[in-house]
Amino acid sequence: MKKLFFTIAYFLLLLVLFPSCATLIGPKTNSLSLSSNPPNANVYINGANLGTTPLNLDLIPNKTYTIEYKKEGFKTVTRTVSSQVNIGWIVLDFFAGLFIPIIIDAITGDWNSLDQNSVNVELSKQNN
């Protein structure tokens, strides 16, 4: 009876302390490094000008981003950075407290990360 009590208490404690691992301790942003050759290209993310290369940004990891590199005299280059599920959070959620953490992290998207941490492009001259 005592062993059953401690087992139940342990699982209840896990549910209270670790309701979802990624939601509690996961990063809320991911760092993305952007560069171009030649440098000083304007960087547009989802249509908004965020600066010139080289550029480091902290982005929300559960979204997809369209990145455009624009520089006068050069062709515009477009790249996409997507969101992906980080399998490590799923494994940690499973071992930390049954399926409740998995459900919470899936709903919030907090177990996602960007599919890359840098985007480097080579700009080519525009034909006149």
Number of C-alpha atoms within 10 A of each C-alpha: 6 6 8 9 9 11 12 11 12 13 14 13 13 17 17 11 13 18 22 30 23 26 19 13 10 14 15 17 16 17 17 16 16 19 20 22 13 14 15 16 22 20 25 18 18 13 11 10 14 13 15 19 19 17 18 15 15 11 16 18 24 20 14 16 19 13 20 19 25 20 20 10 12 15 15 16 16 14 14 14 19 16 18 17 17 15 12 11 21 21 12 15 24 16 12 20 22 14 15 16 25 22 15 18 21 17 10 13 18 25 28 26 25 23 15 15 14 15 14 13 15 13 19 14 12 11 7 4
